[in-house]
Amino acid sequence: MEMIKHPNIVDVRAVASVLGYPQPMHVVEILMPFFERGSITDALERGETFAPVSVHVFRLWR
């Protein structure tokens, strides 16, 4: 994940398993940078909306 660098993708610094939850639950903890504006959930709760973004798909032929 450290190789992916894009302005629309949040960096993932570390991932770890969290012990102590009953099976079949497998809980993981994800460490990401802090963003002052908060999470996407925070933004949605404030009533913010997100506009679609143009996506370009390139196919590499060999």
ABEGO torsion letter per residue (X at the ends): XAABBBAABBBBABBBBBBGBBOABBBBBBBBBBBAAEBAAAAAAAGBBBBBBBBBBBBBBX
